[in-house]
Amino acid sequence: WQDEFEVAGAPSEANWNYDIGRGSNGWGNNEAQYYTDRSDNVKVEDGLLKITAKKETYEGAEYTSARLLTQDKFEFTYGRVDVRAKLAGGGGTWPAIWMLGTKRSELGWPACGEIDIMEHVGYDPDFIHANIHTEAYNHAIGTNKGNRIRVEDPWSDFHIYAVE
């Protein structure tokens, strides 16, 4: 499975779904933004998937952004994931590339499992974080397993984030 983002416009419906809203139905983390599928927040352009967070009042939120997922589009058990990304920087941002187990609807989080390939926490600007969450290891009970690596100015250029 891959997406090279070769067709301008909306991301391919064959590859991507959206979480719409603020996550009040169980998938959110109390984010300040409202997630949309609007071209103001997500589009393919010049061979890139561009996700844009905007400061604007929308559906009761002060910000908008987009949250894409491959749920019900693609799944795998073993392999390597490479994602080439250029991140946003600044306080309050938290761009992330992560995977959830396919039984999320059935088991819930964290029992379904989660692998955070890359998280860039705005208040920790020169570090990239990676974590694994399970029932036994998760931040809700203070036992998550993870690490971080120093990447100065990760927003200044594209980097490849990977997990095998």
C-alpha positions in Angstrom: 0.0 0.0 0.0 1.2 3.5 -0.8 0.0 6.9 -1.7 2.3 9.2 -3.7 -0.3 12.0 -3.9 0.0 12.4 -7.6 -3.6 13.7 -8.3 -4.4 17.2 -7.1 -7.5 17.9 -5.1 -9.0 15.8 -2.3 -7.0 12.8 -1.0 -8.0 9.6 -2.7 -11.2 8.1 -1.3 -9.8 4.6 -2.1 -7.0 5.2 0.5 -8.4 7.7 3.1 -11.2 8.4 5.5 -11.7 11.3 7.8 -12.6 11.8 11.4 -14.9 14.8 11.4 -15.7 16.9 14.5 -14.0 17.3 17.8 -13.7 13.7 18.9 -16.6 13.9 21.4 -17.7 10.5 20.1 -14.7 8.7 21.6 -11.7 9.2 19.3 -10.5 12.6 20.4 -8.0 13.9 23.0 -9.8 17.2 23.9 -8.2 19.0 21.0 -9.0 22.6 20.5 -9.7 22.2 16.8 -12.6 20.9 14.7 -11.5 18.3 12.2 -12.9 18.8 8.7 -12.6 17.4 5.2 -12.6 20.9 3.7 -10.0 21.8 1.1 -9.0 24.7 3.4 -7.7 22.0 5.8 -6.7 19.1 3.6 -5.7 18.8 -0.1 -3.3 17.2 -2.4 -1.1 19.7 -4.3 2.3 19.6 -6.1 2.6 15.9 -5.1 2.1 16.5 -1.4 -0.7 15.9 1.1 -1.1 19.2 2.8 -2.9 19.3 6.2 -3.4 22.9 7.3 -4.5 24.0 10.8 -6.2 27.4 10.8 -7.2 29.8 13.5 -10.8 30.3 12.8 -14.2 29.9 14.6 -15.9 26.9 13.2 -18.6 24.6 14.7 -17.8 26.0 18.2 -14.1 25.5 17.9 -11.4 28.2 17.6 -9.3 26.2 15.2 -9.7 23.8 12.3 -7.5 21.0 10.9 -7.9 17.6 9.3 -7.5 14.1 10.6 -7.1 11.3 8.0 -7.1 7.6 8.6 -7.0 4.4 6.6 -9.5 2.5 8.7 -11.5 0.0 6.6 -9.2 0.8 3.7 -6.0 -1.0 4.5 -4.5 -3.2 7.2 -1.4 -5.3 7.7 0.2 -7.4 10.3 3.9 -7.2 9.5 6.0 -4.8 7.5 7.6 -1.4 7.4 5.9 2.0 7.3 7.8 5.0 5.9 6.3 8.4 6.0 8.0 11.5 4.5 6.7 14.5 6.3 7.5 18.2 7.0 5.9 19.2 10.3 4.3 22.3 11.6 6.0 24.0 14.5 4.9 26.2 17.4 3.4 26.0 20.8 0.1 24.2 20.9 0.8 22.0 17.9 1.0 18.2 18.1 1.4 16.7 14.6 1.4 12.9 14.7 1.6 9.9 12.5 0.3 6.8 14.2 -1.5 3.5 13.8 -4.3 1.8 15.7 -5.2 -1.9 15.8 -8.1 -3.0 13.5 -10.3 -4.0 16.4 -10.5 -0.5 17.8 -14.3 -0.4 17.5 -14.6 -3.8 19.2 -12.0 -3.5 21.9 -11.6 0.2 22.4 -8.4 2.0 23.3 -5.8 1.1 24.5 -6.7 -2.6 24.2 -6.7 -2.4 20.4 -3.0 -1.2 20.5 -1.4 1.9 19.2 2.0 2.6 17.6 3.0 6.3 17.4 5.5 6.4 14.6 6.1 10.1 15.1 4.7 12.7 17.5 6.0 16.3 17.6 4.9 18.1 20.7 5.0 21.8 20.3 6.3 22.4 23.8 9.2 20.0 23.2 10.3 21.5 19.8 13.6 19.8 19.1 12.4 16.2 19.8 10.4 13.6 17.9 8.6 11.1 20.1 7.5 7.5 19.4 5.4 5.4 21.7 3.6 2.1 22.0 0.3 1.9 23.9 -1.4 -1.3 25.0 -3.7 -2.2 27.9 -0.6 -2.7 30.1 1.4 0.2 28.7 -0.4 3.5 28.2 -0.3 7.1 29.3 -3.7 6.8 31.0 -2.1 4.7 33.7 1.4 6.2 33.5 3.2 3.2 32.0 3.5 3.9 28.2 6.6 2.7 26.5 8.4 5.1 24.2 11.4 7.3 23.5 12.4 10.5 21.8 15.1 11.5 19.5 16.6 15.0 19.0 15.8 16.5 15.6 16.6 20.2 15.5 14.1 22.3 13.6 12.0 19.3 12.4 9.7 21.8 10.7 12.4 23.2 8.4 12.7 20.3 6.0 11.2 16.9 5.1 12.2 13.8 7.1 11.4 10.2 6.8 9.7 8.7 9.9 9.6 4.9 10.0 8.7 1.8 12.0 9.3 -1.8 11.2 
